Amino acid sequence: MGGSDWKAKRLTWAGHEFIEAARNDTVWQKTKTVVREKTGALTLEMLKLGLTEMGKALITGKIHLHN
C-alpha cells in the first residue's frame, strides 16, 4: 500500500517489559478494551499503564480472566 517496510532491530528494557506484559492475548485484549472505554484512545503510555494496572489486579485477585 505504498508504506515503508519497517522492522525493529533492538528493544529497550522497557520494550521487553511491555511485550512480556502483553504476551497473554486475554490480558492484552481486556487491557485494550478497558483503556479505550475509559479514555477513548489507545496511546502507548495509556496501554503501558493499563497493562501494569491489569497485572496488579490479577495478582491481588481483584479480577479474574477466563481464556
PDB file of N, CA, C, O and CB in Angstrom:
ATOM      1  N   MET A   1       0.816  -1.184   0.000  1.00  0.00           N
ATOM      2  CA  MET A   1       0.000   0.000   0.000  1.00  0.00           C
ATOM      3  C   MET A   1       0.867   1.259   0.000  1.00  0.00           C
ATOM      4  O   MET A   1       0.426   2.315   0.453  1.00  0.00           O
ATOM      5  CB  MET A   1      -0.932  -0.008   1.197  1.00  0.00           C
ATOM      6  N   GLY A   2       2.068   1.154  -0.493  1.00  0.00           N
ATOM      7  CA  GLY A   2       2.913   2.327  -0.615  1.00  0.00           C
ATOM      8  C   GLY A   2       3.635   2.719   0.649  1.00  0.00           C
ATOM      9  O   GLY A   2       4.392   3.690   0.633  1.00  0.00           O
ATOM     10  N   GLY A   3       3.435   1.996   1.769  1.00  0.00           N
ATOM     11  CA  GLY A   3       4.107   2.324   3.023  1.00  0.00           C
ATOM     12  C   GLY A   3       5.507   1.754   3.053  1.00  0.00           C
ATOM     13  O   GLY A   3       5.885   0.940   2.211  1.00  0.00           O
ATOM     14  N   SER A   4       6.254   2.186   4.017  1.00  0.00           N
ATOM     15  CA  SER A   4       7.611   1.668   4.149  1.00  0.00           C
ATOM     16  C   SER A   4       7.596   0.360   4.938  1.00  0.00           C
ATOM     17  O   SER A   4       6.689   0.107   5.731  1.00  0.00           O
ATOM     18  CB  SER A   4       8.527   2.706   4.837  1.00  0.00           C
ATOM     19  N   ASP A   5       8.593  -0.447   4.711  1.00  0.00           N
ATOM     20  CA  ASP A   5       8.742  -1.719   5.408  1.00  0.00           C
ATOM     21  C   ASP A   5       9.681  -1.483   6.583  1.00  0.00           C
ATOM     22  O   ASP A   5      10.849  -1.148   6.386  1.00  0.00           O
ATOM     23  CB  ASP A   5       9.286  -2.849   4.451  1.00  0.00           C
ATOM     24  N   TRP A   6       9.179  -1.656   7.809  1.00  0.00           N
ATOM     25  CA  TRP A   6       9.954  -1.350   8.996  1.00  0.00           C
ATOM     26  C   TRP A   6       9.989  -2.557   9.919  1.00  0.00           C
ATOM     27  O   TRP A   6       8.976  -3.231  10.108  1.00  0.00           O
ATOM     28  CB  TRP A   6       9.376  -0.131   9.722  1.00  0.00           C
ATOM     29  N   LYS A   7      11.146  -2.827  10.489  1.00  0.00           N
ATOM     30  CA  LYS A   7      11.282  -3.922  11.434  1.00  0.00           C
ATOM     31  C   LYS A   7      12.211  -3.477  12.557  1.00  0.00           C
ATOM     32  O   LYS A   7      13.287  -2.936  12.303  1.00  0.00           O
ATOM     33  CB  LYS A   7      11.818  -5.208  10.735  1.00  0.00           C
ATOM     34  N   ALA A   8      11.789  -3.708  13.801  1.00  0.00           N
ATOM     35  CA  ALA A   8      12.630  -3.354  14.948  1.00  0.00           C
ATOM     36  C   ALA A   8      13.849  -4.263  14.985  1.00  0.00           C
ATOM     37  O   ALA A   8      13.737  -5.467  14.754  1.00  0.00           O
ATOM     38  CB  ALA A   8      11.833  -3.458  16.277  1.00  0.00           C
ATOM     39  N   LYS A   9      14.999  -3.696  15.271  1.00  0.00           N
ATOM     40  CA  LYS A   9      16.222  -4.480  15.388  1.00  0.00           C
ATOM     41  C   LYS A   9      16.582  -4.725  16.848  1.00  0.00           C
ATOM     42  O   LYS A   9      17.182  -5.747  17.180  1.00  0.00           O
ATOM     43  CB  LYS A   9      17.373  -3.777  14.675  1.00  0.00           C
ATOM     44  N   ARG A  10      16.218  -3.790  17.716  1.00  0.00           N
ATOM     45  CA  ARG A  10      16.519  -3.906  19.135  1.00  0.00           C
ATOM     46  C   ARG A  10      15.364  -3.320  19.934  1.00  0.00           C
ATOM     47  O   ARG A  10      14.608  -2.478  19.448  1.00  0.00           O
ATOM     48  CB  ARG A  10      17.853  -3.194  19.484  1.00  0.00           C
ATOM     49  N   LEU A  11      15.248  -3.787  21.169  1.00  0.00           N
ATOM     50  CA  LEU A  11      14.263  -3.229  22.089  1.00  0.00           C
ATOM     51  C   LEU A  11      14.976  -2.761  23.350  1.00  0.00           C
ATOM     52  O   LEU A  11      15.983  -3.339  23.760  1.00  0.00           O
ATOM     53  CB  LEU A  11      13.160  -4.272  22.431  1.00  0.00           C
ATOM     54  N   THR A  12      14.448  -1.718  23.952  1.00  0.00           N
ATOM     55  CA  THR A  12      14.940  -1.296  25.253  1.00  0.00           C
ATOM     56  C   THR A  12      14.407  -2.267  26.299  1.00  0.00           C
ATOM     57  O   THR A  12      13.562  -3.113  26.005  1.00  0.00           O
ATOM     58  CB  THR A  12      14.514   0.173  25.575  1.00  0.00           C
ATOM     59  N   TRP A  13      14.913  -2.134  27.523  1.00  0.00           N
ATOM     60  CA  TRP A  13      14.405  -2.953  28.612  1.00  0.00           C
ATOM     61  C   TRP A  13      12.904  -2.694  28.787  1.00  0.00           C
ATOM     62  O   TRP A  13      12.134  -3.629  29.009  1.00  0.00           O
ATOM     63  CB  TRP A  13      15.175  -2.657  29.929  1.00  0.00           C
ATOM     64  N   ALA A  14      12.494  -1.436  28.688  1.00  0.00           N
ATOM     65  CA  ALA A  14      11.076  -1.087  28.810  1.00  0.00           C
ATOM     66  C   ALA A  14      10.247  -1.748  27.708  1.00  0.00           C
ATOM     67  O   ALA A  14       9.115  -2.166  27.950  1.00  0.00           O
ATOM     68  CB  ALA A  14      10.897   0.438  28.760  1.00  0.00           C
ATOM     69  N   GLY A  15      10.806  -1.842  26.504  1.00  0.00           N
ATOM     70  CA  GLY A  15      10.115  -2.510  25.405  1.00  0.00           C
ATOM     71  C   GLY A  15       9.913  -3.989  25.684  1.00  0.00           C
ATOM     72  O   GLY A  15       8.847  -4.541  25.410  1.00  0.00           O
ATOM     73  N   HIS A  16      10.942  -4.628  26.229  1.00  0.00           N
ATOM     74  CA  HIS A  16      10.823  -6.042  26.597  1.00  0.00           C
ATOM     75  C   HIS A  16       9.766  -6.243  27.684  1.00  0.00           C
ATOM     76  O   HIS A  16       8.990  -7.197  27.631  1.00  0.00           O
ATOM     77  CB  HIS A  16      12.180  -6.586  27.076  1.00  0.00           C
ATOM     78  N   GLU A  17       9.740  -5.341  28.669  1.00  0.00           N
ATOM     79  CA  GLU A  17       8.735  -5.435  29.731  1.00  0.00           C
ATOM     80  C   GLU A  17       7.321  -5.259  29.179  1.00  0.00           C
ATOM     81  O   GLU A  17       6.394  -5.950  29.600  1.00  0.00           O
ATOM     82  CB  GLU A  17       9.007  -4.387  30.814  1.00  0.00           C
ATOM     83  N   PHE A  18       7.163  -4.336  28.241  1.00  0.00           N
ATOM     84  CA  PHE A  18       5.856  -4.114  27.632  1.00  0.00           C
ATOM     85  C   PHE A  18       5.382  -5.366  26.896  1.00  0.00           C
ATOM     86  O   PHE A  18       4.238  -5.791  27.056  1.00  0.00           O
ATOM     87  CB  PHE A  18       5.909  -2.918  26.669  1.00  0.00           C
ATOM     88  N   ILE A  19       6.254  -5.943  26.102  1.00  0.00           N
ATOM     89  CA  ILE A  19       5.886  -7.146  25.346  1.00  0.00           C
ATOM     90  C   ILE A  19       5.548  -8.299  26.284  1.00  0.00           C
ATOM     91  O   ILE A  19       4.598  -9.043  26.041  1.00  0.00           O
ATOM     92  CB  ILE A  19       7.026  -7.555  24.398  1.00  0.00           C
ATOM     93  N   GLU A  20       6.322  -8.447  27.348  1.00  0.00           N
ATOM     94  CA  GLU A  20       6.044  -9.525  28.305  1.00  0.00           C
ATOM     95  C   GLU A  20       4.698  -9.299  28.986  1.00  0.00           C
ATOM     96  O   GLU A  20       3.944 -10.252  29.185  1.00  0.00           O
ATOM     97  CB  GLU A  20       7.168  -9.618  29.362  1.00  0.00           C
ATOM     98  N   ALA A  21       4.383  -8.053  29.347  1.00  0.00           N
ATOM     99  CA  ALA A  21       3.101  -7.751  29.988  1.00  0.00           C
ATOM    100  C   ALA A  21       1.929  -8.017  29.051  1.00  0.00           C
ATOM    101  O   ALA A  21       0.842  -8.376  29.503  1.00  0.00           O
ATOM    102  CB  ALA A  21       3.073  -6.299  30.455  1.00  0.00           C
ATOM    103  N   ALA A  22       2.143  -7.842  27.753  1.00  0.00           N
ATOM    104  CA  ALA A  22       1.075  -8.010  26.760  1.00  0.00           C
ATOM    105  C   ALA A  22       1.062  -9.400  26.127  1.00  0.00           C
ATOM    106  O   ALA A  22       0.265  -9.660  25.225  1.00  0.00           O
ATOM    107  CB  ALA A  22       1.218  -6.967  25.674  1.00  0.00           C
ATOM    108  N   ARG A  23       1.925 -10.285  26.584  1.00  0.00           N
ATOM    109  CA  ARG A  23       2.068 -11.607  25.959  1.00  0.00           C
ATOM    110  C   ARG A  23       0.776 -12.425  25.973  1.00  0.00           C
ATOM    111  O   ARG A  23       0.446 -13.080  24.985  1.00  0.00           O
ATOM    112  CB  ARG A  23       3.157 -12.384  26.659  1.00  0.00           C
ATOM    113  N   ASN A  24       0.053 -12.390  27.080  1.00  0.00           N
ATOM    114  CA  ASN A  24      -1.189 -13.146  27.176  1.00  0.00           C
ATOM    115  C   ASN A  24      -2.275 -12.422  26.376  1.00  0.00           C
ATOM    116  O   ASN A  24      -2.591 -11.268  26.665  1.00  0.00           O
ATOM    117  CB  ASN A  24      -1.619 -13.328  28.666  1.00  0.00           C
ATOM    118  N   ASP A  25      -2.843 -13.090  25.380  1.00  0.00           N
ATOM    119  CA  ASP A  25      -3.810 -12.440  24.489  1.00  0.00           C
ATOM    120  C   ASP A  25      -5.054 -11.972  25.241  1.00  0.00           C
ATOM    121  O   ASP A  25      -5.621 -10.933  24.904  1.00  0.00           O
ATOM    122  CB  ASP A  25      -4.214 -13.394  23.370  1.00  0.00           C
ATOM    123  N   THR A  26      -5.484 -12.723  26.251  1.00  0.00           N
ATOM    124  CA  THR A  26      -6.662 -12.326  27.013  1.00  0.00           C
ATOM    125  C   THR A  26      -6.384 -11.036  27.775  1.00  0.00           C
ATOM    126  O   THR A  26      -7.223 -10.135  27.794  1.00  0.00           O
ATOM    127  CB  THR A  26      -7.083 -13.444  27.985  1.00  0.00           C
ATOM    128  N   VAL A  27      -5.219 -10.941  28.399  1.00  0.00           N
ATOM    129  CA  VAL A  27      -4.826  -9.727  29.124  1.00  0.00           C
ATOM    130  C   VAL A  27      -4.714  -8.556  28.155  1.00  0.00           C
ATOM    131  O   VAL A  27      -5.187  -7.459  28.450  1.00  0.00           O
ATOM    132  CB  VAL A  27      -3.483  -9.939  29.872  1.00  0.00           C
ATOM    133  N   TRP A  28      -4.096  -8.782  27.007  1.00  0.00           N
ATOM    134  CA  TRP A  28      -3.915  -7.724  26.000  1.00  0.00           C
ATOM    135  C   TRP A  28      -5.266  -7.198  25.520  1.00  0.00           C
ATOM    136  O   TRP A  28      -5.486  -5.987  25.497  1.00  0.00           O
ATOM    137  CB  TRP A  28      -3.095  -8.252  24.800  1.00  0.00           C
ATOM    138  N   GLN A  29      -6.171  -8.101  25.137  1.00  0.00           N
ATOM    139  CA  GLN A  29      -7.479  -7.695  24.629  1.00  0.00           C
ATOM    140  C   GLN A  29      -8.279  -6.953  25.696  1.00  0.00           C
ATOM    141  O   GLN A  29      -8.896  -5.927  25.409  1.00  0.00           O
ATOM    142  CB  GLN A  29      -8.261  -8.916  24.139  1.00  0.00           C
ATOM    143  N   LYS A  30      -8.271  -7.470  26.934  1.00  0.00           N
ATOM    144  CA  LYS A  30      -9.005  -6.831  28.030  1.00  0.00           C
ATOM    145  C   LYS A  30      -8.439  -5.444  28.312  1.00  0.00           C
ATOM    146  O   LYS A  30      -9.195  -4.494  28.512  1.00  0.00           O
ATOM    147  CB  LYS A  30      -8.947  -7.700  29.305  1.00  0.00           C
ATOM    148  N   THR A  31      -7.116  -5.325  28.328  1.00  0.00           N
ATOM    149  CA  THR A  31      -6.480  -4.029  28.584  1.00  0.00           C
ATOM    150  C   THR A  31      -6.850  -3.028  27.500  1.00  0.00           C
ATOM    151  O   THR A  31      -7.199  -1.889  27.808  1.00  0.00           O
ATOM    152  CB  THR A  31      -4.952  -4.180  28.665  1.00  0.00           C
ATOM    153  N   LYS A  32      -6.779  -3.437  26.229  1.00  0.00           N
ATOM    154  CA  LYS A  32      -7.147  -2.525  25.143  1.00  0.00           C
ATOM    155  C   LYS A  32      -8.594  -2.070  25.277  1.00  0.00           C
ATOM    156  O   LYS A  32      -8.894  -0.893  25.078  1.00  0.00           O
ATOM    157  CB  LYS A  32      -6.932  -3.197  23.780  1.00  0.00           C
ATOM    158  N   THR A  33      -9.488  -2.984  25.610  1.00  0.00           N
ATOM    159  CA  THR A  33     -10.900  -2.647  25.758  1.00  0.00           C
ATOM    160  C   THR A  33     -11.104  -1.644  26.886  1.00  0.00           C
ATOM    161  O   THR A  33     -11.798  -0.643  26.710  1.00  0.00           O
ATOM    162  CB  THR A  33     -11.728  -3.909  26.016  1.00  0.00           C
ATOM    163  N   VAL A  34     -10.502  -1.909  28.048  1.00  0.00           N
ATOM    164  CA  VAL A  34     -10.675  -1.026  29.199  1.00  0.00           C
ATOM    165  C   VAL A  34     -10.087   0.351  28.920  1.00  0.00           C
ATOM    166  O   VAL A  34     -10.727   1.365  29.200  1.00  0.00           O
ATOM    167  CB  VAL A  34     -10.024  -1.637  30.446  1.00  0.00           C
ATOM    168  N   VAL A  35      -8.866   0.399  28.367  1.00  0.00           N
ATOM    169  CA  VAL A  35      -8.225   1.685  28.083  1.00  0.00           C
ATOM    170  C   VAL A  35      -9.055   2.488  27.085  1.00  0.00           C
ATOM    171  O   VAL A  35      -9.267   3.686  27.274  1.00  0.00           O
ATOM    172  CB  VAL A  35      -6.797   1.471  27.539  1.00  0.00           C
ATOM    173  N   ARG A  36      -9.523   1.836  26.031  1.00  0.00           N
ATOM    174  CA  ARG A  36     -10.324   2.526  25.013  1.00  0.00           C
ATOM    175  C   ARG A  36     -11.634   3.046  25.606  1.00  0.00           C
ATOM    176  O   ARG A  36     -12.040   4.171  25.314  1.00  0.00           O
ATOM    177  CB  ARG A  36     -10.618   1.583  23.831  1.00  0.00           C
ATOM    178  N   GLU A  37     -12.301   2.234  26.440  1.00  0.00           N
ATOM    179  CA  GLU A  37     -13.557   2.649  27.053  1.00  0.00           C
ATOM    180  C   GLU A  37     -13.358   3.825  28.012  1.00  0.00           C
ATOM    181  O   GLU A  37     -14.173   4.746  28.050  1.00  0.00           O
ATOM    182  CB  GLU A  37     -14.190   1.477  27.790  1.00  0.00           C
ATOM    183  N   LYS A  38     -12.276   3.787  28.782  1.00  0.00           N
ATOM    184  CA  LYS A  38     -12.039   4.819  29.798  1.00  0.00           C
ATOM    185  C   LYS A  38     -11.498   6.114  29.208  1.00  0.00           C
ATOM    186  O   LYS A  38     -11.790   7.194  29.722  1.00  0.00           O
ATOM    187  CB  LYS A  38     -11.074   4.303  30.841  1.00  0.00           C
ATOM    188  N   THR A  39     -10.710   6.021  28.131  1.00  0.00           N
ATOM    189  CA  THR A  39     -10.032   7.214  27.616  1.00  0.00           C
ATOM    190  C   THR A  39     -10.459   7.619  26.213  1.00  0.00           C
ATOM    191  O   THR A  39     -10.282   8.772  25.819  1.00  0.00           O
ATOM    192  CB  THR A  39      -8.563   6.990  27.626  1.00  0.00           C
ATOM    193  N   GLY A  40     -11.012   6.691  25.464  1.00  0.00           N
ATOM    194  CA  GLY A  40     -11.388   6.982  24.089  1.00  0.00           C
ATOM    195  C   GLY A  40     -10.226   6.928  23.117  1.00  0.00           C
ATOM    196  O   GLY A  40     -10.385   7.259  21.942  1.00  0.00           O
ATOM    197  N   ALA A  41      -9.059   6.514  23.590  1.00  0.00           N
ATOM    198  CA  ALA A  41      -7.870   6.456  22.737  1.00  0.00           C
ATOM    199  C   ALA A  41      -6.979   5.290  23.172  1.00  0.00           C
ATOM    200  O   ALA A  41      -7.174   4.700  24.235  1.00  0.00           O
ATOM    201  CB  ALA A  41      -7.082   7.798  22.794  1.00  0.00           C
ATOM    202  N   LEU A  42      -6.015   4.980  22.340  1.00  0.00           N
ATOM    203  CA  LEU A  42      -5.046   3.928  22.663  1.00  0.00           C
ATOM    204  C   LEU A  42      -3.631   4.439  22.398  1.00  0.00           C
ATOM    205  O   LEU A  42      -3.080   4.219  21.319  1.00  0.00           O
ATOM    206  CB  LEU A  42      -5.328   2.638  21.834  1.00  0.00           C
ATOM    207  N   THR A  43      -3.053   5.112  23.368  1.00  0.00           N
ATOM    208  CA  THR A  43      -1.665   5.531  23.212  1.00  0.00           C
ATOM    209  C   THR A  43      -0.770   4.523  23.907  1.00  0.00           C
ATOM    210  O   THR A  43      -1.228   3.765  24.762  1.00  0.00           O
ATOM    211  CB  THR A  43      -1.438   6.956  23.781  1.00  0.00           C
ATOM    212  N   LEU A  44       0.484   4.512  23.548  1.00  0.00           N
ATOM    213  CA  LEU A  44       1.434   3.589  24.159  1.00  0.00           C
ATOM    214  C   LEU A  44       1.511   3.811  25.666  1.00  0.00           C
ATOM    215  O   LEU A  44       1.540   2.848  26.432  1.00  0.00           O
ATOM    216  CB  LEU A  44       2.822   3.751  23.526  1.00  0.00           C
ATOM    217  N   GLU A  45       1.544   5.059  26.094  1.00  0.00           N
ATOM    218  CA  GLU A  45       1.626   5.348  27.525  1.00  0.00           C
ATOM    219  C   GLU A  45       0.395   4.834  28.273  1.00  0.00           C
ATOM    220  O   GLU A  45       0.522   4.279  29.365  1.00  0.00           O
ATOM    221  CB  GLU A  45       1.783   6.854  27.751  1.00  0.00           C
ATOM    222  N   MET A  46      -0.793   5.014  27.696  1.00  0.00           N
ATOM    223  CA  MET A  46      -2.010   4.531  28.338  1.00  0.00           C
ATOM    224  C   MET A  46      -2.024   3.007  28.389  1.00  0.00           C
ATOM    225  O   MET A  46      -2.448   2.420  29.384  1.00  0.00           O
ATOM    226  CB  MET A  46      -3.251   5.050  27.597  1.00  0.00           C
ATOM    227  N   LEU A  47      -1.560   2.364  27.318  1.00  0.00           N
ATOM    228  CA  LEU A  47      -1.506   0.908  27.306  1.00  0.00           C
ATOM    229  C   LEU A  47      -0.504   0.377  28.323  1.00  0.00           C
ATOM    230  O   LEU A  47      -0.768  -0.629  28.981  1.00  0.00           O
ATOM    231  CB  LEU A  47      -1.150   0.407  25.916  1.00  0.00           C
ATOM    232  N   LYS A  48       0.643   1.043  28.460  1.00  0.00           N
ATOM    233  CA  LYS A  48       1.625   0.625  29.469  1.00  0.00           C
ATOM    234  C   LYS A  48       1.018   0.703  30.861  1.00  0.00           C
ATOM    235  O   LYS A  48       1.157  -0.225  31.657  1.00  0.00           O
ATOM    236  CB  LYS A  48       2.897   1.498  29.393  1.00  0.00           C
ATOM    237  N   LEU A  49       0.346   1.808  31.153  1.00  0.00           N
ATOM    238  CA  LEU A  49      -0.299   1.969  32.448  1.00  0.00           C
ATOM    239  C   LEU A  49      -1.399   0.927  32.629  1.00  0.00           C
ATOM    240  O   LEU A  49      -1.520   0.319  33.693  1.00  0.00           O
ATOM    241  CB  LEU A  49      -0.873   3.386  32.592  1.00  0.00           C
ATOM    242  N   GLY A  50      -2.194   0.726  31.590  1.00  0.00           N
ATOM    243  CA  GLY A  50      -3.276  -0.259  31.656  1.00  0.00           C
ATOM    244  C   GLY A  50      -2.765  -1.662  31.909  1.00  0.00           C
ATOM    245  O   GLY A  50      -3.350  -2.393  32.707  1.00  0.00           O
ATOM    246  N   LEU A  51      -1.688  -2.055  31.249  1.00  0.00           N
ATOM    247  CA  LEU A  51      -1.114  -3.380  31.454  1.00  0.00           C
ATOM    248  C   LEU A  51      -0.571  -3.534  32.870  1.00  0.00           C
ATOM    249  O   LEU A  51      -0.704  -4.594  33.483  1.00  0.00           O
ATOM    250  CB  LEU A  51      -0.008  -3.639  30.438  1.00  0.00           C
ATOM    251  N   THR A  52       0.039  -2.476  33.380  1.00  0.00           N
ATOM    252  CA  THR A  52       0.543  -2.512  34.755  1.00  0.00           C
ATOM    253  C   THR A  52      -0.603  -2.685  35.739  1.00  0.00           C
ATOM    254  O   THR A  52      -0.530  -3.508  36.652  1.00  0.00           O
ATOM    255  CB  THR A  52       1.332  -1.232  35.078  1.00  0.00           C
ATOM    256  N   GLU A  53      -1.656  -1.909  35.552  1.00  0.00           N
ATOM    257  CA  GLU A  53      -2.807  -1.989  36.452  1.00  0.00           C
ATOM    258  C   GLU A  53      -3.520  -3.334  36.324  1.00  0.00           C
ATOM    259  O   GLU A  53      -3.984  -3.887  37.321  1.00  0.00           O
ATOM    260  CB  GLU A  53      -3.787  -0.848  36.163  1.00  0.00           C
ATOM    261  N   MET A  54      -3.607  -3.859  35.111  1.00  0.00           N
ATOM    262  CA  MET A  54      -4.234  -5.162  34.904  1.00  0.00           C
ATOM    263  C   MET A  54      -3.435  -6.243  35.634  1.00  0.00           C
ATOM    264  O   MET A  54      -4.014  -7.126  36.267  1.00  0.00           O
ATOM    265  CB  MET A  54      -4.337  -5.488  33.391  1.00  0.00           C
ATOM    266  N   GLY A  55      -2.120  -6.170  35.545  1.00  0.00           N
ATOM    267  CA  GLY A  55      -1.267  -7.127  36.253  1.00  0.00           C
ATOM    268  C   GLY A  55      -1.463  -7.051  37.758  1.00  0.00           C
ATOM    269  O   GLY A  55      -1.544  -8.083  38.424  1.00  0.00           O
ATOM    270  N   LYS A  56      -1.541  -5.842  38.302  1.00  0.00           N
ATOM    271  CA  LYS A  56      -1.771  -5.666  39.734  1.00  0.00           C
ATOM    272  C   LYS A  56      -3.107  -6.265  40.142  1.00  0.00           C
ATOM    273  O   LYS A  56      -3.203  -6.944  41.165  1.00  0.00           O
ATOM    274  CB  LYS A  56      -1.720  -4.183  40.110  1.00  0.00           C
ATOM    275  N   ALA A  57      -4.139  -6.014  39.343  1.00  0.00           N
ATOM    276  CA  ALA A  57      -5.471  -6.532  39.648  1.00  0.00           C
ATOM    277  C   ALA A  57      -5.501  -8.056  39.604  1.00  0.00           C
ATOM    278  O   ALA A  57      -6.173  -8.688  40.420  1.00  0.00           O
ATOM    279  CB  ALA A  57      -6.497  -5.962  38.672  1.00  0.00           C
ATOM    280  N   LEU A  58      -4.785  -8.644  38.666  1.00  0.00           N
ATOM    281  CA  LEU A  58      -4.716 -10.102  38.589  1.00  0.00           C
ATOM    282  C   LEU A  58      -3.987 -10.685  39.801  1.00  0.00           C
ATOM    283  O   LEU A  58      -4.419 -11.684  40.375  1.00  0.00           O
ATOM    284  CB  LEU A  58      -4.016 -10.533  37.295  1.00  0.00           C
ATOM    285  N   ILE A  59      -2.883 -10.052  40.178  1.00  0.00           N
ATOM    286  CA  ILE A  59      -2.090 -10.541  41.303  1.00  0.00           C
ATOM    287  C   ILE A  59      -2.867 -10.451  42.614  1.00  0.00           C
ATOM    288  O   ILE A  59      -2.814 -11.371  43.430  1.00  0.00           O
ATOM    289  CB  ILE A  59      -0.787  -9.753  41.413  1.00  0.00           C
ATOM    290  N   THR A  60      -3.575  -9.367  42.816  1.00  0.00           N
ATOM    291  CA  THR A  60      -4.315  -9.176  44.060  1.00  0.00           C
ATOM    292  C   THR A  60      -5.665  -9.892  44.070  1.00  0.00           C
ATOM    293  O   THR A  60      -6.353  -9.912  45.091  1.00  0.00           O
ATOM    294  CB  THR A  60      -4.525  -7.706  44.303  1.00  0.00           C
ATOM    295  N   GLY A  61      -6.043 -10.480  42.933  1.00  0.00           N
ATOM    296  CA  GLY A  61      -7.303 -11.216  42.867  1.00  0.00           C
ATOM    297  C   GLY A  61      -8.528 -10.343  42.666  1.00  0.00           C
ATOM    298  O   GLY A  61      -9.658 -10.807  42.819  1.00  0.00           O
ATOM    299  N   LYS A  62      -8.305  -9.063  42.320  1.00  0.00           N
ATOM    300  CA  LYS A  62      -9.443  -8.160  42.104  1.00  0.00           C
ATOM    301  C   LYS A  62     -10.187  -8.486  40.816  1.00  0.00           C
ATOM    302  O   LYS A  62     -11.375  -8.188  40.696  1.00  0.00           O
ATOM    303  CB  LYS A  62      -8.969  -6.711  42.071  1.00  0.00           C
ATOM    304  N   ILE A  63      -9.502  -9.092  39.853  1.00  0.00           N
ATOM    305  CA  ILE A  63     -10.154  -9.555  38.630  1.00  0.00           C
ATOM    306  C   ILE A  63      -9.655 -10.947  38.302  1.00  0.00           C
ATOM    307  O   ILE A  63      -8.575 -11.354  38.733  1.00  0.00           O
ATOM    308  CB  ILE A  63      -9.889  -8.584  37.449  1.00  0.00           C
ATOM    309  N   HIS A  64     -10.444 -11.666  37.542  1.00  0.00           N
ATOM    310  CA  HIS A  64     -10.078 -12.989  37.080  1.00  0.00           C
ATOM    311  C   HIS A  64     -10.347 -13.033  35.577  1.00  0.00           C
ATOM    312  O   HIS A  64     -11.378 -12.550  35.109  1.00  0.00           O
ATOM    313  CB  HIS A  64     -10.871 -14.109  37.847  1.00  0.00           C
ATOM    314  N   LEU A  65      -9.438 -13.601  34.848  1.00  0.00           N
ATOM    315  CA  LEU A  65      -9.599 -13.716  33.400  1.00  0.00           C
ATOM    316  C   LEU A  65      -9.927 -15.148  33.043  1.00  0.00           C
ATOM    317  O   LEU A  65      -9.444 -16.093  33.667  1.00  0.00           O
ATOM    318  CB  LEU A  65      -8.328 -13.250  32.659  1.00  0.00           C
ATOM    319  N   HIS A  66     -10.744 -15.288  32.043  1.00  0.00           N
ATOM    320  CA  HIS A  66     -11.104 -16.623  31.540  1.00  0.00           C
ATOM    321  C   HIS A  66     -10.635 -16.685  30.099  1.00  0.00           C
ATOM    322  O   HIS A  66     -11.083 -15.894  29.269  1.00  0.00           O
ATOM    323  CB  HIS A  66     -12.665 -16.907  31.656  1.00  0.00           C
ATOM    324  N   ASN A  67      -9.738 -17.617  29.786  1.00  0.00           N
ATOM    325  CA  ASN A  67      -9.232 -17.772  28.416  1.00  0.00           C
ATOM    326  C   ASN A  67     -10.220 -18.443  27.533  1.00  0.00           C
ATOM    327  O   ASN A  67      -9.951 -18.649  26.350  1.00  0.00           O
ATOM    328  CB  ASN A  67      -7.954 -18.546  28.401  1.00  0.00           C
TER     329      ASN A  67
END
